[in-house]
Amino acid sequence: MILTGTHRQVTAPSQIQHGRPIPCLRGMVLARRSTFEFVLRERTEARAGVRTVRGARVVGLITAPDDPCRVIGVHTADGRTWTADLVVDASGRRTDLSD
């Protein structure tokens, strides 16, 4: 086990399925949600061509004309429209977006 900062890397040899270790559990990293979100945001914003928008209140979704289940943008309360290759709802588990 390696402990550094607010996360820890662990191996899970006790996680056995049908007599064999589960490969995807080797080297698992556990972190507080706040740490995970901070690192994810930092790494995302460091990528070229990526833009994050904070504090915008989404009032509507824009879906692909050929696939109404694929979100390609949002309308915000300030009247702006944002389109993107990937739209991430980061409003939390109590979001009203699914309504």
C-alpha positions, 0 to 999 in steps of 0.5 A, spaced: 500 500 500 502 506 498 499 512 502 501 519 499 497 526 500 489 525 500 489 519 496 492 512 497 494 506 492 492 499 494 492 492 491 486 488 492 489 481 492 483 478 496 478 480 491 478 473 488 473 471 482 472 464 480 479 462 484 483 468 480 484 475 482 480 480 478 485 484 474 481 491 474 482 492 481 490 491 481 493 498 483 486 501 484 486 509 487 482 511 492 481 518 493 476 523 497 471 526 492 473 533 493 480 531 491 478 527 485 474 533 482 480 537 483 485 533 480 480 531 474 478 539 473 486 541 473 488 535 468 482 537 464 483 544 463 490 543 462 488 540 455 489 544 449 482 545 446 478 544 452 474 549 456 470 549 462 464 553 464 463 554 471 457 557 475 453 557 469 445 555 470 443 550 464 436 551 462 436 547 456 439 542 452 441 541 445 441 534 442 443 532 436 438 532 430 439 525 428 439 522 435 435 526 441 439 522 446 446 525 444 447 532 448 451 536 443 450 543 447 446 547 452 442 553 453 444 557 459 440 562 463 444 568 461 442 567 454 448 564 451 448 557 447 454 553 448 456 547 443 461 541 444 463 535 442 462 532 450 458 535 455 458 533 462 453 535 467 457 536 473 451 539 477 451 533 483 447 528 484 441 532 486 441 535 479 434 537 476 437 536 469 434 529 469 427 532 470 
